[in-house]
């Protein structure tokens, strides 16, 4: 299943509009090219609706917010919704400031998202910023572990039911959930946290998988998460063999995504339905 979803990205080469942060914009563009998609970056209100209309999906990342880009995100999101294009929200740093948290909450009210990808802390912040989810999120720690796995799954599924989006909660154990089903993904390597922007890259790549696989949002998100994690493992082995560091790791990660085949993804993906 996952291999076919990857192959669809390469066959369809979706064009993805990214309104993303300037720290990782180049990495997001390169990961999209590596996985078989194409990137375009535009964040001015004067053109975002027009650019979105040309694209197959929209990736909104709030990592470096400013007063100019916030309305551009809303305009592009509404345009994508009107055209039936998938939109992903990456609430980078939600909870760290009132601006980030409030902007993410506002976007959730004005834009219909196909997927929301963040770590536990960011997703929890979205719930606290106006969501109705209660109970499990109150005591859920900021890391998904074997001990709190059931609690984290319940939280992700409740938030998915609330928002209508697939919730992708990433960490040492990744959770991909909608309101009815949930997957656990155990691919990945700790060195991914030593390179700035692997989460942002995953969000861009996930948008490409969503765009190339309409009607399969949950499975598309799972395929992207497993692919990125598997490539993280492959990159680590190559860096270890070359006695390299995090700069080498970043390059090897991109190369691994570029070389990943559907068959390799099927063989290496470590996931289970829960």
ABEGO torsion letter per residue (X at the ends): XAAAAAAAAAAAGBBBBBBBBAAAAAAAAAAAAAAGBBBBBBABAAAAAAAAAABABBBBBAABBBAAAAAAAAAAAAAAAAAGBBBBBBBBGBGABAAAAAAAAAAAAABBBABBBBBAAAAAAAAAAGBABBGAAAABBABBBAAAAAAAAAAAAAAAAAAGBBBBBBEABBBBBBAABBBBBABEBAAAAABBGAAAAAAAAAAAAAAABBGAAAAAAAAAAAAAAAAAAAAAAAAAAAGBBAAAAAAAAAAAAAABBAAAAAAABBBBBX
